[in-house]
Amino acid sequence: MDTDILIVSSSEQICQLMQMELGVEGYSVLVKADSTLGFMTARKTQPRLLILELGTPGLPAIEICNRLRATAPAPKIIILTDSDKDLSINLPVDDFIFMPLSLTELLLRVKKNLSQQPHQSANVLCFEDLSLNLDSHEVYRGRRLVELTPKEFALLTHLLHSPRQVIPRDRLLEKVWDYDFNANHNILHVCIRSLRSKLESAGESRLIQTVRGVGYVLKPFSSALRSVQTRALAQFS
């Protein structure tokens, strides 16, 4: 079941109260008492809304907010605080709820923010922090706009239609360039190299992986493989 709301707070009583009230309203709610665990849960479950209490043990709130804002799709974020002084903090959030908690205000804020949240269009393809809009032809890596050529856009579109599936080089040549299987693969290699360079230009992790002798696949670069390659390179340094 999809998660509507993730509550991150070390106050057990407040969490129970919010979870019960929001559950009665029909929302699917998860609760975490540690902000580090809350952030990891948010990345995994992709809730529509995050309610984060300032001062919760773990990762600082500003780091959580910035990192979630760099993901696609990004959740709405409401900060729970006991001081209006926190309004001066430069947090990339959508709303604040002040303590002592008012259940009426809680429901109003939640409904307001979720009603403003646009539903993801079928014409927007997403994978990890990568998003591609088929209508506007815009590509984002997190919040960074990536400028692509028409062929690079077409190639990335085919990869995003089948994430984690290896797509043979011949099929990509046929779909993107209308070449048959006897065509030279060098043009595909050059385009993949350029696409990777643009998608990783701000230090982002590699998402387009090579399957030698077969083709390419869109998937995260595994830490295990990275460790093996690092050790192999160290032997020649």
C-alpha positions, 0 to 999 in steps of 0.5 A, spaced: 500 500 500 502 506 498 504 511 503 500 518 504 503 521 510 510 520 513 511 523 520 518 523 523 518 525 531 520 523 537 514 525 541 510 518 542 504 521 544 504 526 538 505 521 533 500 517 536 495 522 536 496 524 529 497 517 526 490 516 529 486 522 527 489 522 520 488 514 519 480 516 521 480 521 515 483 515 511 490 517 510 495 511 510 500 513 515 507 511 517 511 514 523 518 514 525 522 516 531 529 518 528 530 523 522 535 518 519 531 513 519 525 517 517 529 520 511 531 513 509 523 511 509 521 517 505 526 515 500 524 508 500 516 509 500 516 516 497 510 518 501 506 524 498 507 528 505 512 528 510 511 531 517 517 533 520 518 535 527 524 540 528 529 537 533 528 530 532 534 526 533 538 524 527 539 528 520 538 535 521 532 537 518 535 542 513 539 536 510 533 532 510 529 537 506 534 539 501 536 531 499 528 530 499 527 536 494 532 533 490 528 527 488 523 525 484 517 525 485 519 530 491 514 530 497 510 536 500 514 537 507 510 540 513 515 542 519 512 541 526 515 546 531 514 549 538 516 556 536 515 561 530 522 563 530 523 557 526 520 561 520 526 565 519 530 558 518 531 558 510 528 551 510 525 549 503 518 546 506 511 547 504 508 549 511 509 549 518 504 547 524 505 550 531 505 547 537 501 545 541 498 541 536 491 543 534 487 537 530 483 541 526 489 545 524 493 539 522 487 536 518 486 543 514 494 543 513 494 536 510 488 537 506 491 543 503 498 541 501 495 534 499 490 538 494 495 542 491 500 536 490 500 535 482 499 528 480 504 525 476 502 525 469 503 519 465 507 523 460 512 524 465 517 518 466 521 517 473 527 513 475 531 515 482 532 522 481 531 522 474 525 525 470 523 526 463 517 530 461 515 527 454 510 533 453 515 539 454 521 535 453 525 537 459 529 532 463 531 533 470 536 530 475 534 532 481 532 539 481 537 540 475 535 541 468 539 537 463 539 539 456 539 534 451 539 533 443 533 530 440 537 523 439 539 523 446 532 525 449 530 519 444 535 514 447 534 516 454 526 515 453 527 508 451 531 506 457 526 510 462 520 506 459 524 499 461 528 501 467 532 495 470 531 491 464 537 490 459 536 493 452 540 490 446 544 495 442 541 493 436 534 494 438 536 501 441 539 503 434 533 501 430 528 505 435 532 511 435 536 511 429 532 506 424 538 502 423 538 495 422 542 490 426 548 490 421 549 498 423 556 500 426 555 501 434 559 506 434 554 512 434 550 509 440 557 508 444 558 516 442 551 518 444 551 514 451 557 517 453 555 524 451 548 522 455 552 520 461 556 526 461 550 530 461 547 526 467 553 526 471 556 533 470 554 535 477 557 529 480 551 525 480 551 517 480 551 513 474 544 510 472 546 508 465 550 501 466 553 497 460 552 490 459 558 488 455 556 484 449 549 485 450 547 493 451 545 498 456 540 498 462 538 503 467 539 502 474 543 504 480 551 503 480 551 498 486 556 499 491 558 492 491 561 493 484 563 500 485 568 497 491 570 491 486 572 496 481 575 501 486 580 495 489 582 493 481 584 500 480 588 501 486 592 495 484 594 500 478 595 506 482 
